[in-house]
Amino acid sequence: MPLHRIDPHRTRLRNALSATLVALACLLAPCGTLAAWAAFGLADTGRYVGTMAPLAADPDVRDAVADAVGDEVVRELDAGAADSAVGPFVRDAVRSFTRTEAFRVAWEAGNRAVHDAVLHALRDDAATRGPVTVDLAPVTARVRQRLAADHMPFAHRIPVEHTEVAVVPAGEVAGLRKGYHVLDAAAFWLPLATVVLAVTGIAVAACRRRALTATGLGTALGGALLALAIAIGRRLTLADLPDRLHRPAAGAVYDALTATLRTASWLLLALGLTVALASWLTTLRPRRAPAAAPTPVRAPTPSPPRART
């Protein structure tokens, strides 16, 4: 039976093509994970509010909110000389308010309002070109009610109409809108391209087991790099904050928002290592020796006939 000769040039070409496709797939895996997290995690109002809701019980977040709202209330009071006496009382009242159930309701309502406003500005190209603002009058009204219940003399002077806060500057809306549209498309196409490239790279390889091992190791490396990027992003984000007192609160918010992304990065790492290990273990399985060809049985030589006497 004729044996087929292996063409070395064709083998090298297949291996080079396989390595290129596998490398691209491993590079796109963490990028696709990041895009999917941004598009389906951050861009969903229900998931966002559910992620932020537990932070209403975080002490660092409550202190940061109390300081910010208390300073704004004191500024709106415009009490002049009375500021030194009223300020601590206002801040204590606001800090006490953050420990109530009403604050949790206001926290969720405020986060929902902020997310809806930002999402509307990013999705609607015909939206206003000004800054994205949110009306926080309900929160201010609840604080005023609390101060009035504590018989604070200037509570009635706290305005609650048109208390709008800019959450996105006007100059950043256009850039964020373009980035959102890119992420929205990448969230679907990048994971799909990753799977197609990985499968194709393994299929065209001269040694598919080796290509599968490389794909697993590359995926694990991508997951590790994604986890490292999340940690570096946290450090840089907190370092850019002007107020060091509120960094613990910002860290709590960052950790809550990136919890799903961190889990996805560890899943990529675990999946890649599992695939690579399973592929490597199959190479250790002893191969069966080929069955020996049966020895042909020689027919007995017929004895010559005896001569009759």
Buried (B, 14 or more C-beta within 10 A) or exposed (E): EEEEEEEEEEEEEBBEBBBEBBBBBBBBBBBBBBBBBBBBBBBBBEBBBEBBBEBBEBEBBBBBBBBBBBBBBBEBBEBEEEEEEBBEBBBEBBBEBBBEEBBBBBBBBBBBBBBBBBBEBBEEEEBEEEBBBBBBBBBBBBBBBBBBEBEBEBBEEBEBEEBEBEBBEEEEBEEBBEEBEEBBEBBBEBBEBBEEBBEBBBEBBBBBEBBBBBBBBBBBBBBBBBBEBBEEEBEEBBEEEEEEEBBBBBBBBBBBBBEBBBEBBEEBBEBBBEBBBEBBEEEEEEEEEEEEEEEEEEEEEEEEEEEEE
